[in-house]
Amino acid sequence: MRRLLILAMILLFHGCTMRPTPIPEPSSTAATLYREKCGICHAVPHPKRHTYEQWQHMMDVMERHARKGGMVLLTEEEKGVILEYLKRHSR
């Protein structure tokens, strides 16, 4: 029992101190736009989390969520910049 408690504490501590993997090209205009626009409601996932096709779908889903909340977060130009960034760095 004591070993399980120690293991649980180690895993909890380790999980709390882990830093997320930095996104590619962090100082680029595209990465900044991605962080600023897509990070309004949630933490931004690493681009390798999805394929490009999945990112396209996720962008549509997020846009619908934003519209339901009465928000328009992206211009068509911004959407294109973000999708191109995700395409370059997706899995």
PyMOL Python script that loads the backbone (N, CA, C, O; Angstrom):
from pymol import cmd

cmd.read_pdbstr("""\
ATOM      1  N   MET A   1       0.829  -1.189   0.000  1.00  0.00           N
ATOM      2  CA  MET A   1       0.000   0.000   0.000  1.00  0.00           C
ATOM      3  C   MET A   1       0.875   1.255   0.000  1.00  0.00           C
ATOM      4  O   MET A   1       0.613   2.224  -0.712  1.00  0.00           O
ATOM      5  N   ARG A   2       1.915   1.201   0.819  1.00  0.00           N
ATOM      6  CA  ARG A   2       2.811   2.360   0.902  1.00  0.00           C
ATOM      7  C   ARG A   2       3.492   2.612  -0.444  1.00  0.00           C
ATOM      8  O   ARG A   2       3.650   3.760  -0.860  1.00  0.00           O
ATOM      9  N   ARG A   3       3.894   1.535  -1.120  1.00  0.00           N
ATOM     10  CA  ARG A   3       4.537   1.685  -2.428  1.00  0.00           C
ATOM     11  C   ARG A   3       3.590   2.323  -3.439  1.00  0.00           C
ATOM     12  O   ARG A   3       4.000   3.168  -4.235  1.00  0.00           O
ATOM     13  N   LEU A   4       2.331   1.917  -3.403  1.00  0.00           N
ATOM     14  CA  LEU A   4       1.344   2.498  -4.317  1.00  0.00           C
ATOM     15  C   LEU A   4       1.163   3.986  -4.044  1.00  0.00           C
ATOM     16  O   LEU A   4       1.054   4.776  -4.981  1.00  0.00           O
ATOM     17  N   LEU A   5       1.130   4.370  -2.796  1.00  0.00           N
ATOM     18  CA  LEU A   5       0.985   5.772  -2.434  1.00  0.00           C
ATOM     19  C   LEU A   5       2.183   6.580  -2.925  1.00  0.00           C
ATOM     20  O   LEU A   5       2.019   7.671  -3.472  1.00  0.00           O
ATOM     21  N   ILE A   6       3.376   6.051  -2.731  1.00  0.00           N
ATOM     22  CA  ILE A   6       4.585   6.738  -3.191  1.00  0.00           C
ATOM     23  C   ILE A   6       4.587   6.856  -4.712  1.00  0.00           C
ATOM     24  O   ILE A   6       4.918   7.911  -5.253  1.00  0.00           O
ATOM     25  N   LEU A   7       4.223   5.787  -5.396  1.00  0.00           N
ATOM     26  CA  LEU A   7       4.161   5.815  -6.855  1.00  0.00           C
ATOM     27  C   LEU A   7       3.142   6.841  -7.336  1.00  0.00           C
ATOM     28  O   LEU A   7       3.408   7.595  -8.272  1.00  0.00           O
ATOM     29  N   ALA A   8       1.999   6.868  -6.710  1.00  0.00           N
ATOM     30  CA  ALA A   8       0.957   7.833  -7.085  1.00  0.00           C
ATOM     31  C   ALA A   8       1.453   9.260  -6.881  1.00  0.00           C
ATOM     32  O   ALA A   8       1.197  10.129  -7.715  1.00  0.00           O
ATOM     33  N   MET A   9       2.151   9.508  -5.796  1.00  0.00           N
ATOM     34  CA  MET A   9       2.668  10.855  -5.527  1.00  0.00           C
ATOM     35  C   MET A   9       3.718  11.249  -6.560  1.00  0.00           C
ATOM     36  O   MET A   9       3.745  12.393  -7.013  1.00  0.00           O
ATOM     37  N   ILE A  10       4.582  10.307  -6.932  1.00  0.00           N
ATOM     38  CA  ILE A  10       5.605  10.593  -7.944  1.00  0.00           C
ATOM     39  C   ILE A  10       4.945  10.921  -9.277  1.00  0.00           C
ATOM     40  O   ILE A  10       5.312  11.898  -9.929  1.00  0.00           O
ATOM     41  N   LEU A  11       3.983  10.115  -9.680  1.00  0.00           N
ATOM     42  CA  LEU A  11       3.297  10.349 -10.956  1.00  0.00           C
ATOM     43  C   LEU A  11       2.545  11.673 -10.949  1.00  0.00           C
ATOM     44  O   LEU A  11       2.557  12.398 -11.944  1.00  0.00           O
ATOM     45  N   LEU A  12       1.901  11.989  -9.852  1.00  0.00           N
ATOM     46  CA  LEU A  12       1.172  13.246  -9.743  1.00  0.00           C
ATOM     47  C   LEU A  12       2.131  14.424  -9.824  1.00  0.00           C
ATOM     48  O   LEU A  12       1.879  15.379 -10.558  1.00  0.00           O
ATOM     49  N   PHE A  13       3.221  14.365  -9.080  1.00  0.00           N
ATOM     50  CA  PHE A  13       4.197  15.442  -9.100  1.00  0.00           C
ATOM     51  C   PHE A  13       4.800  15.594 -10.484  1.00  0.00           C
ATOM     52  O   PHE A  13       4.936  16.709 -10.988  1.00  0.00           O
ATOM     53  N   HIS A  14       5.159  14.485 -11.095  1.00  0.00           N
ATOM     54  CA  HIS A  14       5.759  14.522 -12.430  1.00  0.00           C
ATOM     55  C   HIS A  14       4.779  15.108 -13.439  1.00  0.00           C
ATOM     56  O   HIS A  14       5.163  15.921 -14.280  1.00  0.00           O
ATOM     57  N   GLY A  15       3.538  14.707 -13.359  1.00  0.00           N
ATOM     58  CA  GLY A  15       2.524  15.221 -14.277  1.00  0.00           C
ATOM     59  C   GLY A  15       2.282  16.703 -14.104  1.00  0.00           C
ATOM     60  O   GLY A  15       1.996  17.400 -15.078  1.00  0.00           O
ATOM     61  N   CYS A  16       2.389  17.195 -12.896  1.00  0.00           N
ATOM     62  CA  CYS A  16       2.159  18.619 -12.625  1.00  0.00           C
ATOM     63  C   CYS A  16       3.332  19.478 -13.057  1.00  0.00           C
ATOM     64  O   CYS A  16       3.162  20.677 -13.279  1.00  0.00           O
ATOM     65  N   THR A  17       4.500  18.906 -13.182  1.00  0.00           N
ATOM     66  CA  THR A  17       5.670  19.701 -13.530  1.00  0.00           C
ATOM     67  C   THR A  17       6.061  19.566 -14.992  1.00  0.00           C
ATOM     68  O   THR A  17       6.990  20.236 -15.444  1.00  0.00           O
ATOM     69  N   MET A  18       5.373  18.714 -15.740  1.00  0.00           N
ATOM     70  CA  MET A  18       5.702  18.542 -17.150  1.00  0.00           C
ATOM     71  C   MET A  18       5.319  19.800 -17.919  1.00  0.00           C
ATOM     72  O   MET A  18       4.267  20.396 -17.685  1.00  0.00           O
ATOM     73  N   ARG A  19       6.182  20.184 -18.828  1.00  0.00           N
ATOM     74  CA  ARG A  19       5.885  21.321 -19.684  1.00  0.00           C
ATOM     75  C   ARG A  19       5.357  20.787 -21.005  1.00  0.00           C
ATOM     76  O   ARG A  19       5.838  19.768 -21.502  1.00  0.00           O
ATOM     77  N   PRO A  20       4.364  21.474 -21.578  1.00  0.00           N
ATOM     78  CA  PRO A  20       3.867  21.017 -22.877  1.00  0.00           C
ATOM     79  C   PRO A  20       4.961  21.161 -23.935  1.00  0.00           C
ATOM     80  O   PRO A  20       5.851  22.003 -23.808  1.00  0.00           O
ATOM     81  N   THR A  21       4.889  20.344 -24.963  1.00  0.00           N
ATOM     82  CA  THR A  21       5.838  20.439 -26.065  1.00  0.00           C
ATOM     83  C   THR A  21       5.600  21.755 -26.782  1.00  0.00           C
ATOM     84  O   THR A  21       4.468  22.056 -27.161  1.00  0.00           O
ATOM     85  N   PRO A  22       6.659  22.552 -26.974  1.00  0.00           N
ATOM     86  CA  PRO A  22       6.466  23.825 -27.671  1.00  0.00           C
ATOM     87  C   PRO A  22       5.981  23.599 -29.098  1.00  0.00           C
ATOM     88  O   PRO A  22       6.315  22.598 -29.732  1.00  0.00           O
ATOM     89  N   ILE A  23       5.199  24.530 -29.583  1.00  0.00           N
ATOM     90  CA  ILE A  23       4.716  24.412 -30.956  1.00  0.00           C
ATOM     91  C   ILE A  23       5.826  24.855 -31.915  1.00  0.00           C
ATOM     92  O   ILE A  23       6.704  25.627 -31.530  1.00  0.00           O
ATOM     93  N   PRO A  24       5.790  24.375 -33.146  1.00  0.00           N
ATOM     94  CA  PRO A  24       6.812  24.738 -34.138  1.00  0.00           C
ATOM     95  C   PRO A  24       6.760  26.226 -34.492  1.00  0.00           C
ATOM     96  O   PRO A  24       5.708  26.860 -34.407  1.00  0.00           O
ATOM     97  N   GLU A  25       7.895  26.762 -34.884  1.00  0.00           N
ATOM     98  CA  GLU A  25       8.008  28.162 -35.304  1.00  0.00           C
ATOM     99  C   GLU A  25       7.335  29.101 -34.299  1.00  0.00           C
ATOM    100  O   GLU A  25       6.516  29.925 -34.707  1.00  0.00           O
ATOM    101  N   PRO A  26       7.645  29.011 -33.018  1.00  0.00           N
ATOM    102  CA  PRO A  26       6.873  29.736 -32.005  1.00  0.00           C
ATOM    103  C   PRO A  26       6.816  31.244 -32.170  1.00  0.00           C
ATOM    104  O   PRO A  26       5.864  31.874 -31.710  1.00  0.00           O
ATOM    105  N   SER A  27       7.818  31.840 -32.819  1.00  0.00           N
ATOM    106  CA  SER A  27       7.786  33.298 -32.967  1.00  0.00           C
ATOM    107  C   SER A  27       7.240  33.759 -34.313  1.00  0.00           C
ATOM    108  O   SER A  27       7.203  34.958 -34.591  1.00  0.00           O
ATOM    109  N   SER A  28       6.815  32.816 -35.149  1.00  0.00           N
ATOM    110  CA  SER A  28       6.283  33.190 -36.465  1.00  0.00           C
ATOM    111  C   SER A  28       4.910  33.832 -36.320  1.00  0.00           C
ATOM    112  O   SER A  28       4.222  33.650 -35.316  1.00  0.00           O
ATOM    113  N   THR A  29       4.531  34.579 -37.334  1.00  0.00           N
ATOM    114  CA  THR A  29       3.215  35.213 -37.357  1.00  0.00           C
ATOM    115  C   THR A  29       2.111  34.167 -37.290  1.00  0.00           C
ATOM    116  O   THR A  29       1.118  34.343 -36.584  1.00  0.00           O
ATOM    117  N   ALA A  30       2.293  33.079 -38.028  1.00  0.00           N
ATOM    118  CA  ALA A  30       1.266  32.028 -38.067  1.00  0.00           C
ATOM    119  C   ALA A  30       1.100  31.365 -36.704  1.00  0.00           C
ATOM    120  O   ALA A  30      -0.027  31.143 -36.262  1.00  0.00           O
ATOM    121  N   ALA A  31       2.205  31.045 -36.033  1.00  0.00           N
ATOM    122  CA  ALA A  31       2.124  30.402 -34.711  1.00  0.00           C
ATOM    123  C   ALA A  31       1.510  31.352 -33.693  1.00  0.00           C
ATOM    124  O   ALA A  31       0.721  30.935 -32.844  1.00  0.00           O
ATOM    125  N   THR A  32       1.868  32.618 -33.777  1.00  0.00           N
ATOM    126  CA  THR A  32       1.300  33.617 -32.862  1.00  0.00           C
ATOM    127  C   THR A  32      -0.206  33.728 -33.073  1.00  0.00           C
ATOM    128  O   THR A  32      -0.973  33.770 -32.111  1.00  0.00           O
ATOM    129  N   LEU A  33      -0.620  33.774 -34.320  1.00  0.00           N
ATOM    130  CA  LEU A  33      -2.043  33.849 -34.632  1.00  0.00           C
ATOM    131  C   LEU A  33      -2.765  32.600 -34.131  1.00  0.00           C
ATOM    132  O   LEU A  33      -3.854  32.695 -33.564  1.00  0.00           O
ATOM    133  N   TYR A  34      -2.166  31.446 -34.337  1.00  0.00           N
ATOM    134  CA  TYR A  34      -2.733  30.180 -33.860  1.00  0.00           C
ATOM    135  C   TYR A  34      -2.927  30.211 -32.345  1.00  0.00           C
ATOM    136  O   TYR A  34      -3.997  29.870 -31.841  1.00  0.00           O
ATOM    137  N   ARG A  35      -1.884  30.621 -31.626  1.00  0.00           N
ATOM    138  CA  ARG A  35      -1.978  30.682 -30.153  1.00  0.00           C
ATOM    139  C   ARG A  35      -3.033  31.691 -29.707  1.00  0.00           C
ATOM    140  O   ARG A  35      -3.836  31.404 -28.819  1.00  0.00           O
ATOM    141  N   GLU A  36      -3.028  32.875 -30.324  1.00  0.00           N
ATOM    142  CA  GLU A  36      -3.937  33.938 -29.886  1.00  0.00           C
ATOM    143  C   GLU A  36      -5.398  33.620 -30.203  1.00  0.00           C
ATOM    144  O   GLU A  36      -6.271  33.803 -29.355  1.00  0.00           O
ATOM    145  N   LYS A  37      -5.660  33.155 -31.392  1.00  0.00           N
ATOM    146  CA  LYS A  37      -7.050  32.923 -31.798  1.00  0.00           C
ATOM    147  C   LYS A  37      -7.593  31.598 -31.274  1.00  0.00           C
ATOM    148  O   LYS A  37      -8.718  31.538 -30.777  1.00  0.00           O
ATOM    149  N   CYS A  38      -6.796  30.539 -31.384  1.00  0.00           N
ATOM    150  CA  CYS A  38      -7.278  29.221 -30.977  1.00  0.00           C
ATOM    151  C   CYS A  38      -7.121  28.992 -29.481  1.00  0.00           C
ATOM    152  O   CYS A  38      -7.679  28.042 -28.931  1.00  0.00           O
ATOM    153  N   GLY A  39      -6.363  29.856 -28.827  1.00  0.00           N
ATOM    154  CA  GLY A  39      -6.165  29.722 -27.397  1.00  0.00           C
ATOM    155  C   GLY A  39      -7.106  30.562 -26.562  1.00  0.00           C
ATOM    156  O   GLY A  39      -6.951  30.630 -25.343  1.00  0.00           O
ATOM    157  N   ILE A  40      -8.074  31.201 -27.188  1.00  0.00           N
ATOM    158  CA  ILE A  40      -9.031  32.027 -26.453  1.00  0.00           C
ATOM    159  C   ILE A  40      -9.874  31.176 -25.511  1.00  0.00           C
ATOM    160  O   ILE A  40     -10.134  31.564 -24.372  1.00  0.00           O
ATOM    161  N   CYS A  41     -10.295  30.015 -25.996  1.00  0.00           N
ATOM    162  CA  CYS A  41     -11.219  29.178 -25.220  1.00  0.00           C
ATOM    163  C   CYS A  41     -10.552  27.962 -24.574  1.00  0.00           C
ATOM    164  O   CYS A  41     -11.100  27.390 -23.632  1.00  0.00           O
ATOM    165  N   HIS A  42      -9.385  27.564 -25.062  1.00  0.00           N
ATOM    166  CA  HIS A  42      -8.738  26.349 -24.561  1.00  0.00           C
ATOM    167  C   HIS A  42      -7.257  26.393 -24.870  1.00  0.00           C
ATOM    168  O   HIS A  42      -6.808  27.226 -25.658  1.00  0.00           O
ATOM    169  N   ALA A  43      -6.494  25.503 -24.258  1.00  0.00           N
ATOM    170  CA  ALA A  43      -5.063  25.399 -24.571  1.00  0.00           C
ATOM    171  C   ALA A  43      -4.908  24.916 -26.006  1.00  0.00           C
ATOM    172  O   ALA A  43      -5.669  24.066 -26.469  1.00  0.00           O
ATOM    173  N   VAL A  44      -3.932  25.455 -26.697  1.00  0.00           N
ATOM    174  CA  VAL A  44      -3.744  25.043 -28.093  1.00  0.00           C
ATOM    175  C   VAL A  44      -2.998  23.710 -28.158  1.00  0.00           C
ATOM    176  O   VAL A  44      -1.943  23.551 -27.544  1.00  0.00           O
ATOM    177  N   PRO A  45      -3.547  22.768 -28.897  1.00  0.00           N
ATOM    178  CA  PRO A  45      -2.863  21.487 -29.063  1.00  0.00           C
ATOM    179  C   PRO A  45      -1.693  21.614 -30.034  1.00  0.00           C
ATOM    180  O   PRO A  45      -1.682  22.486 -30.903  1.00  0.00           O
ATOM    181  N   HIS A  46      -0.723  20.744 -29.873  1.00  0.00           N
ATOM    182  CA  HIS A  46       0.405  20.707 -30.802  1.00  0.00           C
ATOM    183  C   HIS A  46      -0.120  20.335 -32.185  1.00  0.00           C
ATOM    184  O   HIS A  46      -0.995  19.476 -32.290  1.00  0.00           O
ATOM    185  N   PRO A  47       0.384  20.953 -33.240  1.00  0.00           N
ATOM    186  CA  PRO A  47      -0.099  20.635 -34.591  1.00  0.00           C
ATOM    187  C   PRO A  47      -0.014  19.161 -34.968  1.00  0.00           C
ATOM    188  O   PRO A  47      -0.812  18.696 -35.782  1.00  0.00           O
ATOM    189  N   LYS A  48       0.922  18.420 -34.407  1.00  0.00           N
ATOM    190  CA  LYS A  48       1.040  16.998 -34.744  1.00  0.00           C
ATOM    191  C   LYS A  48      -0.059  16.151 -34.102  1.00  0.00           C
ATOM    192  O   LYS A  48      -0.126  14.943 -34.327  1.00  0.00           O
ATOM    193  N   ARG A  49      -0.896  16.769 -33.325  1.00  0.00           N
ATOM    194  CA  ARG A  49      -1.972  16.022 -32.674  1.00  0.00           C
ATOM    195  C   ARG A  49      -2.963  15.455 -33.698  1.00  0.00           C
ATOM    196  O   ARG A  49      -3.585  14.420 -33.456  1.00  0.00           O
ATOM    197  N   HIS A  50      -3.104  16.129 -34.831  1.00  0.00           N
ATOM    198  CA  HIS A  50      -4.063  15.709 -35.853  1.00  0.00           C
ATOM    199  C   HIS A  50      -3.425  15.729 -37.234  1.00  0.00           C
ATOM    200  O   HIS A  50      -2.370  16.328 -37.441  1.00  0.00           O
ATOM    201  N   THR A  51      -4.082  15.063 -38.171  1.00  0.00           N
ATOM    202  CA  THR A  51      -3.710  15.177 -39.578  1.00  0.00           C
ATOM    203  C   THR A  51      -4.280  16.492 -40.103  1.00  0.00           C
ATOM    204  O   THR A  51      -5.106  17.127 -39.447  1.00  0.00           O
ATOM    205  N   TYR A  52      -3.835  16.891 -41.280  1.00  0.00           N
ATOM    206  CA  TYR A  52      -4.358  18.130 -41.853  1.00  0.00           C
ATOM    207  C   TYR A  52      -5.872  18.043 -42.075  1.00  0.00           C
ATOM    208  O   TYR A  52      -6.601  18.999 -41.812  1.00  0.00           O
ATOM    209  N   GLU A  53      -6.324  16.909 -42.551  1.00  0.00           N
ATOM    210  CA  GLU A  53      -7.767  16.740 -42.779  1.00  0.00           C
ATOM    211  C   GLU A  53      -8.540  16.868 -41.465  1.00  0.00           C
ATOM    212  O   GLU A  53      -9.620  17.459 -41.433  1.00  0.00           O
ATOM    213  N   GLN A  54      -7.995  16.322 -40.398  1.00  0.00           N
ATOM    214  CA  GLN A  54      -8.646  16.448 -39.095  1.00  0.00           C
ATOM    215  C   GLN A  54      -8.645  17.906 -38.626  1.00  0.00           C
ATOM    216  O   GLN A  54      -9.617  18.367 -38.029  1.00  0.00           O
ATOM    217  N   TRP A  55      -7.554  18.629 -38.895  1.00  0.00           N
ATOM    218  CA  TRP A  55      -7.508  20.044 -38.520  1.00  0.00           C
ATOM    219  C   TRP A  55      -8.569  20.843 -39.277  1.00  0.00           C
ATOM    220  O   TRP A  55      -9.215  21.723 -38.710  1.00  0.00           O
ATOM    221  N   GLN A  56      -8.740  20.529 -40.554  1.00  0.00           N
ATOM    222  CA  GLN A  56      -9.771  21.230 -41.321  1.00  0.00           C
ATOM    223  C   GLN A  56     -11.143  21.017 -40.674  1.00  0.00           C
ATOM    224  O   GLN A  56     -11.919  21.960 -40.520  1.00  0.00           O
ATOM    225  N   HIS A  57     -11.427  19.783 -40.304  1.00  0.00           N
ATOM    226  CA  HIS A  57     -12.698  19.471 -39.646  1.00  0.00           C
ATOM    227  C   HIS A  57     -12.797  20.208 -38.305  1.00  0.00           C
ATOM    228  O   HIS A  57     -13.833  20.793 -37.990  1.00  0.00           O
ATOM    229  N   MET A  58     -11.717  20.177 -37.521  1.00  0.00           N
ATOM    230  CA  MET A  58     -11.733  20.838 -36.210  1.00  0.00           C
ATOM    231  C   MET A  58     -11.953  22.339 -36.353  1.00  0.00           C
ATOM    232  O   MET A  58     -12.647  22.943 -35.535  1.00  0.00           O
ATOM    233  N   MET A  59     -11.375  22.941 -37.375  1.00  0.00           N
ATOM    234  CA  MET A  59     -11.559  24.370 -37.610  1.00  0.00           C
ATOM    235  C   MET A  59     -13.032  24.671 -37.866  1.00  0.00           C
ATOM    236  O   MET A  59     -13.561  25.649 -37.338  1.00  0.00           O
ATOM    237  N   ASP A  60     -13.692  23.853 -38.659  1.00  0.00           N
ATOM    238  CA  ASP A  60     -15.129  24.037 -38.920  1.00  0.00           C
ATOM    239  C   ASP A  60     -15.944  23.880 -37.638  1.00  0.00           C
ATOM    240  O   ASP A  60     -16.858  24.662 -37.375  1.00  0.00           O
ATOM    241  N   VAL A  61     -15.609  22.870 -36.846  1.00  0.00           N
ATOM    242  CA  VAL A  61     -16.318  22.634 -35.579  1.00  0.00           C
ATOM    243  C   VAL A  61     -16.142  23.820 -34.639  1.00  0.00           C
ATOM    244  O   VAL A  61     -17.113  24.284 -34.041  1.00  0.00           O
ATOM    245  N   MET A  62     -14.927  24.311 -34.505  1.00  0.00           N
ATOM    246  CA  MET A  62     -14.651  25.438 -33.602  1.00  0.00           C
ATOM    247  C   MET A  62     -15.348  26.712 -34.078  1.00  0.00           C
ATOM    248  O   MET A  62     -15.833  27.501 -33.268  1.00  0.00           O
ATOM    249  N   GLU A  63     -15.392  26.905 -35.382  1.00  0.00           N
ATOM    250  CA  GLU A  63     -16.101  28.073 -35.914  1.00  0.00           C
ATOM    251  C   GLU A  63     -17.589  28.013 -35.577  1.00  0.00           C
ATOM    252  O   GLU A  63     -18.191  29.024 -35.216  1.00  0.00           O
ATOM    253  N   ARG A  64     -18.174  26.829 -35.698  1.00  0.00           N
ATOM    254  CA  ARG A  64     -19.602  26.685 -35.346  1.00  0.00           C
ATOM    255  C   ARG A  64     -19.832  26.965 -33.867  1.00  0.00           C
ATOM    256  O   ARG A  64     -20.802  27.628 -33.503  1.00  0.00           O
ATOM    257  N   HIS A  65     -18.938  26.461 -33.009  1.00  0.00           N
ATOM    258  CA  HIS A  65     -19.055  26.728 -31.574  1.00  0.00           C
ATOM    259  C   HIS A  65     -18.975  28.231 -31.292  1.00  0.00           C
ATOM    260  O   HIS A  65     -19.752  28.765 -30.501  1.00  0.00           O
ATOM    261  N   ALA A  66     -18.040  28.894 -31.939  1.00  0.00           N
ATOM    262  CA  ALA A  66     -17.869  30.336 -31.724  1.00  0.00           C
ATOM    263  C   ALA A  66     -19.119  31.099 -32.171  1.00  0.00           C
ATOM    264  O   ALA A  66     -19.588  31.999 -31.474  1.00  0.00           O
ATOM    265  N   ARG A  67     -19.655  30.729 -33.341  1.00  0.00           N
ATOM    266  CA  ARG A  67     -20.857  31.403 -33.838  1.00  0.00           C
ATOM    267  C   ARG A  67     -22.041  31.213 -32.912  1.00  0.00           C
ATOM    268  O   ARG A  67     -22.831  32.134 -32.706  1.00  0.00           O
ATOM    269  N   LYS A  68     -22.166  29.988 -32.340  1.00  0.00           N
ATOM    270  CA  LYS A  68     -23.257  29.738 -31.387  1.00  0.00           C
ATOM    271  C   LYS A  68     -23.135  30.661 -30.184  1.00  0.00           C
ATOM    272  O   LYS A  68     -24.140  31.075 -29.606  1.00  0.00           O
ATOM    273  N   GLY A  69     -21.912  30.979 -29.815  1.00  0.00           N
ATOM    274  CA  GLY A  69     -21.661  31.878 -28.690  1.00  0.00           C
ATOM    275  C   GLY A  69     -21.690  33.339 -29.088  1.00  0.00           C
ATOM    276  O   GLY A  69     -21.394  34.218 -28.278  1.00  0.00           O
ATOM    277  N   GLY A  70     -22.049  33.598 -30.349  1.00  0.00           N
ATOM    278  CA  GLY A  70     -22.142  34.972 -30.822  1.00  0.00           C
ATOM    279  C   GLY A  70     -20.808  35.600 -31.173  1.00  0.00           C
ATOM    280  O   GLY A  70     -20.702  36.824 -31.245  1.00  0.00           O
ATOM    281  N   MET A  71     -19.791  34.786 -31.393  1.00  0.00           N
ATOM    282  CA  MET A  71     -18.457  35.313 -31.703  1.00  0.00           C
ATOM    283  C   MET A  71     -18.051  34.944 -33.123  1.00  0.00           C
ATOM    284  O   MET A  71     -18.407  33.884 -33.637  1.00  0.00           O
ATOM    285  N   VAL A  72     -17.314  35.825 -33.727  1.00  0.00           N
ATOM    286  CA  VAL A  72     -16.631  35.533 -34.982  1.00  0.00           C
ATOM    287  C   VAL A  72     -15.167  35.780 -34.684  1.00  0.00           C
ATOM    288  O   VAL A  72     -14.741  36.927 -34.548  1.00  0.00           O
ATOM    289  N   LEU A  73     -14.399  34.715 -34.582  1.00  0.00           N
ATOM    290  CA  LEU A  73     -13.016  34.830 -34.135  1.00  0.00           C
ATOM    291  C   LEU A  73     -12.017  35.016 -35.256  1.00  0.00           C
ATOM    292  O   LEU A  73     -10.966  35.623 -35.052  1.00  0.00           O
ATOM    293  N   LEU A  74     -12.326  34.503 -36.442  1.00  0.00           N
ATOM    294  CA  LEU A  74     -11.354  34.501 -37.524  1.00  0.00           C
ATOM    295  C   LEU A  74     -11.898  35.130 -38.789  1.00  0.00           C
ATOM    296  O   LEU A  74     -13.050  34.917 -39.168  1.00  0.00           O
ATOM    297  N   THR A  75     -11.045  35.911 -39.436  1.00  0.00           N
ATOM    298  CA  THR A  75     -11.357  36.325 -40.799  1.00  0.00           C
ATOM    299  C   THR A  75     -10.974  35.161 -41.703  1.00  0.00           C
ATOM    300  O   THR A  75     -10.298  34.231 -41.263  1.00  0.00           O
ATOM    301  N   GLU A  76     -11.395  35.203 -42.948  1.00  0.00           N
ATOM    302  CA  GLU A  76     -11.012  34.143 -43.888  1.00  0.00           C
ATOM    303  C   GLU A  76      -9.497  34.112 -44.081  1.00  0.00           C
ATOM    304  O   GLU A  76      -8.910  33.041 -44.233  1.00  0.00           O
ATOM    305  N   GLU A  77      -8.872  35.275 -44.075  1.00  0.00           N
ATOM    306  CA  GLU A  77      -7.410  35.336 -44.225  1.00  0.00           C
ATOM    307  C   GLU A  77      -6.718  34.676 -43.027  1.00  0.00           C
ATOM    308  O   GLU A  77      -5.783  33.894 -43.202  1.00  0.00           O
ATOM    309  N   GLU A  78      -7.174  34.989 -41.817  1.00  0.00           N
ATOM    310  CA  GLU A  78      -6.590  34.377 -40.618  1.00  0.00           C
ATOM    311  C   GLU A  78      -6.779  32.861 -40.618  1.00  0.00           C
ATOM    312  O   GLU A  78      -5.872  32.109 -40.262  1.00  0.00           O
ATOM    313  N   LYS A  79      -7.958  32.432 -41.020  1.00  0.00           N
ATOM    314  CA  LYS A  79      -8.233  31.001 -41.099  1.00  0.00           C
ATOM    315  C   LYS A  79      -7.260  30.327 -42.066  1.00  0.00           C
ATOM    316  O   LYS A  79      -6.743  29.247 -41.780  1.00  0.00           O
ATOM    317  N   GLY A  80      -7.016  30.964 -43.203  1.00  0.00           N
ATOM    318  CA  GLY A  80      -6.086  30.420 -44.184  1.00  0.00           C
ATOM    319  C   GLY A  80      -4.664  30.333 -43.651  1.00  0.00           C
ATOM    320  O   GLY A  80      -3.968  29.347 -43.895  1.00  0.00           O
ATOM    321  N   VAL A  81      -4.225  31.363 -42.922  1.00  0.00           N
ATOM    322  CA  VAL A  81      -2.874  31.374 -42.351  1.00  0.00           C
ATOM    323  C   VAL A  81      -2.730  30.248 -41.330  1.00  0.00           C
ATOM    324  O   VAL A  81      -1.732  29.528 -41.332  1.00  0.00           O
ATOM    325  N   ILE A  82      -3.721  30.097 -40.463  1.00  0.00           N
ATOM    326  CA  ILE A  82      -3.667  29.058 -39.435  1.00  0.00           C
ATOM    327  C   ILE A  82      -3.707  27.671 -40.065  1.00  0.00           C
ATOM    328  O   ILE A  82      -2.940  26.791 -39.675  1.00  0.00           O
ATOM    329  N   LEU A  83      -4.594  27.469 -41.033  1.00  0.00           N
ATOM    330  CA  LEU A  83      -4.669  26.157 -41.674  1.00  0.00           C
ATOM    331  C   LEU A  83      -3.376  25.810 -42.412  1.00  0.00           C
ATOM    332  O   LEU A  83      -2.956  24.653 -42.412  1.00  0.00           O
ATOM    333  N   GLU A  84      -2.752  26.789 -43.033  1.00  0.00           N
ATOM    334  CA  GLU A  84      -1.484  26.531 -43.720  1.00  0.00           C
ATOM    335  C   GLU A  84      -0.400  26.162 -42.712  1.00  0.00           C
ATOM    336  O   GLU A  84       0.405  25.264 -42.962  1.00  0.00           O
ATOM    337  N   TYR A  85      -0.380  26.845 -41.584  1.00  0.00           N
ATOM    338  CA  TYR A  85       0.566  26.522 -40.502  1.00  0.00           C
ATOM    339  C   TYR A  85       0.334  25.088 -40.020  1.00  0.00           C
ATOM    340  O   TYR A  85       1.281  24.314 -39.882  1.00  0.00           O
ATOM    341  N   LEU A  86      -0.931  24.740 -39.766  1.00  0.00           N
ATOM    342  CA  LEU A  86      -1.251  23.398 -39.293  1.00  0.00           C
ATOM    343  C   LEU A  86      -0.915  22.350 -40.346  1.00  0.00           C
ATOM    344  O   LEU A  86      -0.479  21.247 -40.014  1.00  0.00           O
ATOM    345  N   LYS A  87      -1.116  22.690 -41.608  1.00  0.00           N
ATOM    346  CA  LYS A  87      -0.785  21.752 -42.692  1.00  0.00           C
ATOM    347  C   LYS A  87       0.711  21.452 -42.712  1.00  0.00           C
ATOM    348  O   LYS A  87       1.111  20.302 -42.892  1.00  0.00           O
ATOM    349  N   ARG A  88       1.535  22.475 -42.529  1.00  0.00           N
ATOM    350  CA  ARG A  88       2.988  22.278 -42.533  1.00  0.00           C
ATOM    351  C   ARG A  88       3.462  21.421 -41.369  1.00  0.00           C
ATOM    352  O   ARG A  88       4.478  20.734 -41.472  1.00  0.00           O
ATOM    353  N   HIS A  89       2.730  21.460 -40.267  1.00  0.00           N
ATOM    354  CA  HIS A  89       3.232  20.810 -39.051  1.00  0.00           C
ATOM    355  C   HIS A  89       2.352  19.674 -38.529  1.00  0.00           C
ATOM    356  O   HIS A  89       2.607  19.138 -37.451  1.00  0.00           O
ATOM    357  N   SER A  90       1.328  19.308 -39.280  1.00  0.00           N
ATOM    358  CA  SER A  90       0.445  18.223 -38.839  1.00  0.00           C
ATOM    359  C   SER A  90       1.135  16.879 -39.050  1.00  0.00           C
ATOM    360  O   SER A  90       2.196  16.794 -39.669  1.00  0.00           O
ATOM    361  N   ARG A  91       0.500  15.823 -38.515  1.00  0.00           N
ATOM    362  CA  ARG A  91       1.112  14.500 -38.706  1.00  0.00           C
ATOM    363  C   ARG A  91       0.667  13.867 -39.987  1.00  0.00           C
ATOM    364  O   ARG A  91       1.086  12.753 -40.303  1.00  0.00           O
TER     365      ARG A  91
END
""", "prot")
cmd.dss("prot")
cmd.show_as("cartoon", "prot")
cmd.util.cbc("prot")
cmd.orient("prot")
